C-alpha cells in the first residue's frame, strides 16, 4: 500500500485497521459465522467469495 501514493497515510492506517478487525472476527467466530453476518457487522467492508 505504500506504493499507492494517492492513498493518504491516514487512509492506509484505516484500511489496515479494518482488515485486522475482520481477520480477528473471522478467527474468533470461524465457520459458525455466515458471510451475511460478517457483512452486517462490517458494513463498510466489501466481502467477496462464498460461504
Beta strands, then each sheet from edge to edge (+ up, - down):
end
